[in-house]
Amino acid sequence: MLAKITAKNQLTLPKSLTQAVGATEYFDVEARGGQLILTPVRIQRGDAVRAKLAELDLSEDDLAAAVAWARAPAPPREVPAAMVNEAAAVYDVTPAKPKKAIAKKAKPKA
């Protein structure tokens, strides 16, 4: 079947093809060997997620521990001295010399 792509890169799939793959709203799209491959994707709903959690036998304590771990601040990382020296050489981070203050001459009052 022939389908035309619009100026906005939109493509309308023929109804007979979408009916052949079943009711789906989403497609995984990949380019392979000069062809576009569309694979129907079925999005899991909340009940499927709850079923998976039940299968994993996770307790509320497990979930609370996971949330606490995710919210914990990351430990500070030390930057190796070699990286600091390399950055200093690349970006020339030598301190600037202070500018000399220029004294203004006072104008005589008339």
C-alpha positions in Angstrom: 0.0 0.0 0.0 1.1 3.5 -0.7 1.2 6.2 2.1 2.3 9.8 1.7 4.4 11.6 4.3 3.4 15.3 4.9 5.6 18.3 5.1 5.4 18.0 8.9 6.8 14.4 8.7 3.4 12.9 9.5 2.3 9.6 8.0 -1.2 8.2 7.9 -1.3 4.5 8.1 -4.0 2.7 6.1 -6.9 1.5 8.3 -6.6 -2.1 6.9 -3.0 -2.3 8.2 -3.7 -0.9 11.7 -6.7 -3.3 12.0 -4.4 -6.2 11.1 -2.0 -5.5 14.0 -4.8 -4.9 16.5 -5.8 -1.9 18.6 -2.7 0.1 19.6 -1.9 3.8 20.0 1.9 3.6 19.9 4.5 2.1 17.6 8.2 1.5 18.1 9.9 2.9 15.0 13.3 1.9 13.8 15.3 2.3 10.5 16.8 -0.9 9.3 18.4 -1.4 5.9 16.8 1.6 4.4 13.3 0.6 5.7 11.2 1.9 8.5 10.0 -0.8 10.8 6.9 -0.1 12.9 6.2 -2.5 15.8 3.0 -2.1 17.8 3.6 -1.3 21.5 1.1 -1.9 24.2 1.5 0.4 27.2 1.1 -1.3 30.5 -1.6 0.1 32.7 -1.6 0.5 36.5 -3.0 -3.0 37.2 -0.2 -4.6 35.2 2.4 -2.7 37.3 0.6 -3.7 40.5 0.6 -7.3 39.4 4.4 -7.1 38.7 5.0 -5.6 42.2 3.0 -8.4 43.7 5.0 -11.0 41.7 8.3 -9.4 43.1 6.8 -9.7 46.7 7.9 -6.2 47.6 6.8 -4.9 51.0 6.1 -1.3 52.0 9.3 -1.3 53.9 11.2 -2.3 50.7 9.6 0.6 48.9 10.3 3.1 51.7 14.0 2.0 51.8 14.2 2.4 48.0 12.8 5.9 48.2 15.1 6.9 51.0 18.1 5.6 49.0 17.0 7.5 46.0 16.6 10.7 48.0 19.9 10.5 49.8 22.5 13.0 48.7 25.3 11.7 46.6 28.7 11.5 48.4 31.1 14.2 47.4 33.6 13.1 44.7 37.2 14.0 44.8 38.7 15.4 41.6 42.1 13.9 40.8 44.9 16.4 40.9 45.9 15.5 37.3 42.5 16.7 36.1 42.8 19.9 38.0 46.3 20.6 36.5 45.1 19.7 33.0 42.1 22.1 33.4 44.4 24.9 34.7 46.6 24.4 31.6 43.8 24.4 29.1 41.8 27.3 30.6 44.7 29.4 32.0 43.3 29.9 35.4 46.2 31.9 36.7 45.1 34.8 39.0 44.8 38.1 37.3 47.1 40.9 38.4 45.4 43.6 40.4 45.1 46.9 38.5 46.9 49.9 39.9 44.6 52.6 41.2 44.8 55.8 39.3 44.8 58.9 41.5 42.7 61.8 40.2 44.2 65.2 40.5 42.0 67.6 42.4 40.9 70.6 40.4 41.6 73.9 42.1 38.5 75.8 43.2 37.9 79.1 41.4 
